[in-house]
Amino acid sequence: MIEATYYQKLAGSKVRCTLCPQECVLSEGKSGICRGKKNVGGKLFASNYEMAVSLALDPIEKKPLYHFFPGANILSTGPNGCNFRCRFCQNWTISQETSPERVIHPKQMAEEASKCKSIGLAYTYAEPLIWYEYVLETSKEIHKLGLKNALVTNGFINEKPLRALLPFIDAMNVDIKSMEGSFYQSICSGSLEPVLRTVQLAYEAGCHVEITNLVVTDLNDSEEHFHKLSDWISKLSPDIPLHLSRYFPNYKMTVAPTPVETLAMARSIALQKLNYVYVGNVSHEAWGDTICPKCGKCIIKRYGYAVDCSHLKDGKCDFCGHPLPILS
């Protein structure tokens, strides 16, 4: 446990956490909504520092990151806790409850990534931004070894800490859950604008960015939503990959799984503005493939997490020579 980086001291031994837009005001002994910050003696501490709940070597496609070293493996870790309360959470046993943890120091974590021949470290599973102090220190150690840092996040963080972290993050998949603020308020106990700001700042900083949208039946599955989402992403860049993910009932959400027809509609709309649209959590022969936007040929064929990159040559399409926004 170390003192938190971003907070304000208030009267009566209270503190205000300023890491994320929740800005929890905590009295002595209380923890924030994320469960990773605690008021101890009138100071805010990162109570989750060095406490890892998961550690696994995953395919980079599982994050999902399809344009960042495709076919590679990346050591993946994360904490207990989250600063959202999504009713459909797919990882609720660690985001909303507490699973067993182990202590792993930043240097030790970086050494583990190097030993297992990973391209680096992915901070994922629950919400890694609530693990801010650990992610910042560990990402520095990862870069010292010439490895990469990837962040899989809800993007709900204040601007100042985000800007301090971005120089050490090489890739980011941000979950845009909806383009409606009311969805964030009622379903996630959060807000939309900070998430969009995170995507924009990360992209402008030169970080590799991909977007995930979990399509939940009757909640964020309208044609209007997908037009808004793809329009907004395309204004940053039509080359930013969008991952549309099929919802299945989980945690407190019991509505039916996303119809495949809805995903097909969403994909069709998004492809009007975006060059790379993928569909996950569903079995489909071509929805995970990378297609050259110029000649229409399949450049990267995916069979689940198995990847064939034989038509990606020096960052270009092997058929027509078109440059592709894929880091490898």
C-alpha positions in Angstrom: 0.0 0.0 0.0 1.4 3.4 -1.0 0.1 6.9 -0.9 -2.1 7.7 -3.9 -0.9 10.2 -6.5 -4.1 12.1 -7.2 -6.2 13.4 -4.3 -7.0 16.4 -2.2 -7.1 16.7 1.6 -10.3 18.1 3.0 -11.5 19.3 6.4 -12.2 16.7 9.1 -9.6 14.2 7.8 -11.6 13.6 4.7 -10.0 13.3 1.2 -11.3 13.6 -2.3 -9.8 11.2 -4.9 -9.1 13.0 -8.2 -8.0 10.0 -10.2 -11.3 9.4 -12.0 -14.5 11.5 -12.5 -16.2 9.7 -9.6 -14.1 11.9 -7.4 -15.1 10.0 -4.2 -15.0 12.0 -1.0 -13.9 9.6 1.8 -13.9 9.8 5.5 -11.4 8.0 7.7 -11.3 4.3 7.0 -13.5 4.4 3.9 -12.7 3.1 0.4 -13.8 4.5 -2.9 -16.3 3.0 -5.4 -13.4 1.3 -7.1 -12.3 -0.4 -3.8 -8.7 0.4 -4.7 -8.3 3.7 -2.8 -8.7 4.1 1.0 -8.5 7.0 3.5 -6.0 6.1 6.2 -5.3 8.8 8.7 -6.5 11.6 6.5 -4.3 10.5 3.5 -5.4 8.6 0.5 -3.7 5.3 -0.2 -3.6 2.9 -3.1 -4.7 -0.2 -1.1 -4.5 -2.3 -4.2 -0.9 -1.5 -5.1 1.0 -4.7 -6.1 -2.1 -6.8 -5.5 -2.7 -8.9 -8.7 -5.8 -11.0 -9.0 -4.9 -12.6 -12.4 -1.8 -13.5 -14.4 -1.9 -15.4 -17.7 -0.2 -15.5 -21.1 -3.0 -14.6 -23.6 -3.2 -14.1 -27.3 -3.1 -10.4 -28.1 -6.4 -10.9 -30.0 -8.1 -11.8 -26.7 -7.8 -8.2 -25.5 -9.1 -7.6 -28.2 -6.2 -5.9 -30.1 -6.2 -7.0 -33.8 -3.8 -4.4 -35.2 -1.1 -4.6 -32.6 1.4 -7.4 -33.2 -1.2 -9.8 -34.5 -0.6 -13.4 -33.5 1.6 -12.5 -30.6 1.2 -13.5 -26.9 1.1 -11.0 -24.1 1.3 -11.5 -20.4 -1.9 -10.2 -18.8 -2.8 -9.1 -15.3 -5.3 -7.0 -13.4 -6.6 -6.0 -10.0 -9.9 -6.6 -8.1 -12.3 -3.7 -8.5 -13.8 -1.2 -10.9 -15.0 2.4 -10.9 -18.1 1.4 -12.9 -21.1 -0.7 -11.8 -22.2 -2.2 -15.2 -25.2 -4.4 -14.7 -24.0 -6.7 -17.6 -20.4 -7.0 -16.4 -18.7 -10.0 -17.9 -15.9 -10.1 -15.2 -18.1 -9.3 -12.2 -16.3 -11.9 -9.9 -13.3 -9.6 -9.8 -14.7 -6.2 -10.8 -17.6 -6.2 -8.3 -16.4 -8.9 -5.8 -13.0 -9.9 -4.4 -11.1 -12.8 -5.7 -7.8 -14.2 -4.2 -4.8 -11.9 -4.9 -1.0 -12.3 -5.0 1.7 -9.7 -4.4 3.8 -9.0 -7.5 6.3 -6.0 -7.4 6.6 -3.9 -10.6 10.1 -5.2 -11.4 9.0 -8.8 -10.8 6.1 -8.4 -13.1 8.3 -7.0 -15.9 10.7 -9.9 -15.4 7.8 -12.3 -15.7 6.8 -10.8 -19.0 10.3 -11.1 -20.3 10.7 -14.7 -19.1 7.6 -16.0 -20.9 8.6 -14.4 -24.2 5.6 -12.0 -24.2 5.7 -8.9 -26.3 5.0 -7.0 -23.0 2.2 -6.6 -20.5 -1.5 -6.1 -20.8 -3.4 -4.5 -17.9 -6.9 -5.9 -18.2 -9.6 -8.3 -16.8 -11.2 -5.8 -14.4 -10.5 -2.0 -14.6 -6.7 -1.3 -14.7 -7.0 2.4 -14.3 -8.0 2.0 -10.7 -4.6 0.4 -10.3 -3.0 3.6 -11.5 0.1 3.8 -9.3 1.0 0.2 -10.0 0.3 0.5 -13.8 2.5 3.6 -14.0 5.4 2.1 -12.2 5.2 -1.3 -13.9 4.9 0.2 -17.3 8.1 2.1 -16.8 9.8 -1.2 -15.9 8.3 -2.9 -19.0 9.7 -0.2 -21.2 13.2 -0.5 -19.6 13.2 -4.1 -21.0 12.2 -3.0 -24.5 8.7 -4.5 -24.1 5.2 -3.1 -24.8 2.4 -1.9 -22.5 -1.3 -2.5 -23.5 -4.2 -1.1 -21.5 -7.7 -2.6 -21.8 -10.0 -0.1 -20.1 -13.3 1.6 -19.7 -11.5 4.9 -20.2 -13.0 6.5 -17.1 -10.1 8.7 -15.8 -9.4 12.3 -15.3 -7.3 14.2 -17.8 -4.2 15.0 -15.7 -3.4 11.4 -14.6 -4.2 10.1 -18.1 -1.7 12.5 -19.7 1.0 11.4 -17.2 0.4 7.7 -18.0 0.1 7.9 -21.8 3.9 8.2 -22.6 4.2 4.6 -21.2 1.2 3.0 -22.9 1.8 1.6 -26.4 -1.7 0.3 -27.1 -5.1 0.8 -25.7 -8.5 -0.9 -26.2 -11.2 1.4 -24.8 -14.7 0.2 -24.2 -17.3 2.7 -25.5 -20.4 1.2 -24.0 -22.9 3.6 -25.6 -23.1 7.0 -27.2 -25.8 8.0 -24.8 -24.9 9.6 -21.5 -28.1 8.3 -20.0 -26.9 4.7 -20.6 -23.7 5.3 -18.7 -25.7 6.9 -15.8 -28.4 4.3 -15.4 -26.5 1.1 -16.4 -22.9 1.8 -15.5 -23.0 4.5 -12.8 -20.6 6.6 -14.9 -20.6 9.2 -17.6 -19.8 9.2 -21.3 -17.7 12.3 -22.0 -14.6 11.3 -20.0 -14.5 8.1 -22.0 -14.6 9.9 -25.3 -11.9 12.3 -24.0 -9.7 9.4 -23.1 -10.0 7.9 -26.6 -9.2 11.3 -28.3 -6.2 12.1 -26.0 -4.8 8.6 -26.5 -5.1 8.8 -30.2 -3.6 12.3 -30.4 -0.7 11.1 -28.2 0.2 8.5 -30.8 -1.0 5.5 -28.7 -2.3 2.7 -30.8 -6.1 2.7 -30.2 -8.9 0.2 -30.8 -12.5 0.4 -29.6 -14.9 -2.2 -28.2 -18.6 -1.9 -28.0 -20.6 -4.6 -26.2 -24.0 -4.7 -28.0 -26.6 -5.3 -25.4 -30.1 -6.4 -26.5 -32.7 -3.5 -26.4 -30.2 -1.1 -24.7 -27.6 0.1 -27.2 -28.5 -1.9 -30.3 -30.3 0.7 -32.4 -29.3 1.9 -35.9 -29.0 5.4 -34.5 -26.4 4.2 -31.9 -24.2 2.5 -34.5 -24.3 5.5 -36.8 -23.3 7.8 -33.9 -20.5 5.5 -32.8 -19.0 5.0 -36.2 -19.4 8.7 -37.1 -17.6 9.7 -33.9 -14.7 7.3 -34.4 -14.3 8.1 -38.1 -13.8 11.8 -37.2 -10.7 10.7 -35.3 -9.6 8.2 -38.0 -11.5 5.7 -40.1 -8.5 3.4 -39.5 -9.3 2.9 -35.8 -10.5 -0.7 -35.5 -14.0 -1.2 -33.9 -14.8 -4.5 -32.2 -18.5 -5.2 -31.9 -19.0 -7.8 -29.2 -22.0 -10.0 -28.6 -23.6 -9.8 -25.2 -24.7 -12.8 -23.1 -26.7 -12.6 -19.9 -24.4 -12.1 -16.9 -24.2 -10.5 -13.5 -27.5 -8.5 -13.0 -28.5 -8.4 -16.7 -30.9 -11.1 -17.9 -32.1 -9.9 -21.3 -31.6 -12.3 -24.2 -28.2 -12.6 -26.0 -27.6 -10.2 -28.8 -29.2 -11.6 -32.0 -26.7 -12.3 -34.7 -28.9 -10.3 -37.1 -28.3 -7.2 -34.9 -24.6 -7.7 -35.1 -24.7 -8.0 -38.8 -26.7 -4.7 -39.0 -24.3 -3.0 -36.7 -21.3 -4.2 -38.7 -22.9 -3.0 -42.0 -23.5 0.5 -40.6 -20.0 0.8 -39.1 -18.3 -0.3 -42.4 -19.9 2.7 -44.1 -17.5 5.0 -42.2 -14.8 2.7 -40.8 -12.2 0.6 -42.6 -11.9 -2.1 -40.0 -14.9 -3.6 -38.1 -14.8 -6.9 -36.3 -17.4 -8.9 -34.5 -16.6 -10.9 -31.4 -18.2 -13.5 -29.1 -19.9 -15.1 -32.2 -18.8 -17.8 -34.6 -18.6 -16.4 -38.1 -16.0 -17.4 -40.8 -15.1 -13.9 -41.9 -16.1 -11.4 -39.1 -12.7 -11.6 -37.5 -10.6 -11.2 -40.6 -8.6 -8.1 -41.6 -9.6 -7.0 -45.1 -7.6 -4.6 -47.2 -9.8 -1.5 -47.6 -8.3 -0.9 -51.1 -8.4 -4.3 -52.9 -10.8 -6.2 -50.6 -8.5 -9.2 -50.2 -8.1 -11.0 -46.8 -4.8 -9.9 -45.3 -5.1 -11.6 -41.9 -7.2 -14.7 -41.5 -8.4 -15.5 -37.9 -9.6 -18.9 -36.7 -10.6 -18.1 -33.2 -7.3 -17.0 -31.6 -5.2 -18.7 -34.4 -3.9 -16.1 -36.8 -2.5 -16.3 -40.4 -0.6 -13.1 -41.3 1.0 -14.5 -44.4 -0.4 -11.7 -46.6 0.8 -8.9 -44.4 4.3 -7.9 -45.7 6.2 -5.0 -44.1 3.0 -3.3 -43.0 1.5 -3.5 -46.4 -1.1 -5.6 -48.3 0.7 -8.4 -50.1 -1.8 -8.2 -53.0 -1.9 -4.5 -53.8 0.8 -2.9 -51.7 -1.6 -0.6 -49.7 -0.1 0.5 -46.4 -2.0 -1.0 -43.4 -2.3 0.6 -39.9 -1.0 -2.6 -38.2 2.0 -2.7 -35.8 4.0 -5.9 -36.0 
